[in-house]
Amino acid sequence: MKKEEMKKVIESNKWYTYEQAEVALRKYLNPNNDINVKYLKTKRRQIQNILRSDIIGTYLEIDKRSDEFNEEEKFLKTIYGWDLEETFYLDTLDKEGAIYIENEYDETLHVFPKYDNLFLKTERSIILSVWDEQLEDEAKISMREVYESLYNPNTKGRTSYLMTEPYLFALKQEVERREYPSKMLYLVPHSPKEIKEALTDDLNRECISEIIGTILDDFERKVIEQIELHNTARNVEKERYSKICSFLNTWSSIFIEDVDKIITQLKSEGLMVEFIDINSRLDTHFIFQLNIEEEKEKLSSKFNKQELLSKTDRELKKLISNSVYSYEQYSLEKLEISLLQDNGFLLESNHFRHKFGTSLRNYIKEFSTEHSLLLSSLRNNGIR
């Protein structure tokens, strides 16, 4: 990247020193939460270790080595990040601080996910750090020089970390994920023990298909409940988008010229097209196909009369429990991946809605002679 391009990138982004970033990290994303509770307990050294690992791992491009992973593994890495054991070399000062010595490191590095698609095209996840010179990362060294010539000519080399807002946002997600690990799906399959107990001690072989059917029906019921719970969250987001639509439709018939100017401006920035697209996607409920009836038929065929006659009750119970458990476990893994993908979309829709709402508010102030009335309506509709 040429220096003129670097200058444009630097000027297009909001930058934070490490101290400023740490203050922002320790704030709630939701200002309604109790600010008196200590939100993040992660120590400064731990945060800087996260940064070090991400910087070195990104430089070594461990997040770009995708050939050895299948599509599902690749997707999960975009959610949780990339881990890889690497050998690398850094120059560190000797005990006297007189000369640099090259040291070899063998570490498992972690590159955490970035969310640049949630920001403007000109805003990027960038961090400039004390590690850039040791890694001989010429691009970042040059960018640091350009940054310091623009903003801090008297503090050359004194700031350990400089990061953009998109990078800080990604770091916050990573620290929160570590401190408050969440599980997408708390539903568990029937255990082999539960399945064996359902088959009873005195196994009636004529009723095996019916018993398997009952177990799988119970599993399907629980999955449907989980999907309905997820769609409830989807409906909440859809309702928020509907309020924005209602606001625009209502006021466009009253202040025709003002609202037309606002919508024209939103369209010119591509915001209106994206809003309509996301709103349309929210119309469709999350669907996950279990194909329970098909699985019942497979298991009934598997445990045919010939199979039943050749096995003892104990052997048969073990075979059935393992088969049913494996199916349920596999189905839940697929469901969790599908939920993660849809939650990624909901996260994107949430952030875009806030971006759209901010632009809408700004354009109301700029283009409407009745901006006080419109802004009041925005607030009343919960559009922030």
Salt bridges, closest charged atoms under 4 A:
GLU22 OE2 - ARG26 NH2 3.24
GLU22 OE1 - ARG44 NE 2.86
ASP54 OD1 - LYS114 NZ 2.89
GLU61 OE2 - LYS64 NZ 3.78
GLU71 OE2 - LYS74 NZ 3.33
GLU72 OE2 - LYS334 NZ 2.33
ASP83 OD1 - HIS110 ND1 2.91
GLU86 OE2 - ARG65 NH1 2.78
GLU107 OE1 - ARG52 NH1 2.85
GLU148 OE2 - ARG144 NH1 3.21
GLU174 OE2 - HIS110 NE2 3.14
GLU174 OE1 - ARG177 NH2 2.71
GLU174 OE2 - ARG178 NE 2.77
ASP201 OD1 - LYS317 NZ 3.91
ASP217 OD1 - LYS296 NZ 2.70
ASP218 OD2 - HIS190 NE2 2.82
ASP218 OD1 - ARG221 NH2 2.69
ASP218 OD2 - LYS222 NZ 3.45
GLU225 OE2 - ARG221 NH1 3.00
GLU237 OE1 - ARG240 NH1 3.42
GLU237 OE2 - ARG353 NE 2.80
GLU257 OE2 - LYS261 NZ 3.86
ASP283 OD1 - LYS238 NZ 2.65
GLU293 OE2 - LYS296 NZ 3.19
GLU294 OE2 - LYS298 NZ 3.73
ASP313 OD1 - ARG205 NH2 2.56
GLU328 OE2 - HIS190 ND1 2.89
ASP342 OD2 - HIS230 NE2 2.65
ASP342 OD2 - ARG234 NE 2.83
